[in-house]
Amino acid sequence: MSNALADHLRFYGELGVAGVSRDPAWRLRAGAPVVVHAPEGSVRVESLADIQTEIGPDCPRCKLCTLGRRQVVFGVGNPNARLMFVGEAPGEEEDKQGEPFVGRAGQLLTKIIEAIGLTREQVYIANLIKCRPPGNRNPEPDEVASCEPFLFRQIDVIRPTVIVSLGKFAAQSLLKTSDPITRLRGREFDYRGATLIPTFHPAYLLRNPSAKREVWEDMKKVRDILQAAT
């Protein structure tokens, strides 16, 4: 073994990497350090850019590519964010602009983020799936199955302290449960090395302003966890 390769492996061993595998399932296991093969047998940590490049600008992996989506909406924000938000899918404005949560619901999400002393630039925002379903319908199981591994890899690269899932569909999909959002919100779950806190979707708050009180309670919990981890 060359000295350079030995130094590489020693470095990643200190980061907690016990080994590498070409099996994609190894990369996607919960809490795993995200490592990919590099030239000459060395290893390097995967980046968000690697994942975005692999998805490509015209992802053909599910039927949404034929159902009118304009573009892939990958995610946006700080790649080292301590707080990550996950919604269900892009809407019409997101599909046009190529960025998650830029419509009215996105404007409200920005206010929610600012209410706990952060900015959009300090957090990371993504969706369970990267393409808009027609008519903003819920993603279908085959679409989720095709796309959620990329979200898992985003989470494993960013390694946030807290993940906030926005809305019933995102929470149920991430937690693999059929429990209603009213039962899930207000609770904390261990998820891929982070604390997952489900809350209502900003679009729901636009229709039901009285639910903002519950979301504020959830976000105070997020703020407390982030402060305690500082």
Order of alpha helices (4+ residues) and beta strands (2+ residues): alpha-alpha-beta-beta-alpha-beta-beta-alpha-alpha-beta-alpha-beta-alpha-alpha-beta-beta-alpha-alpha
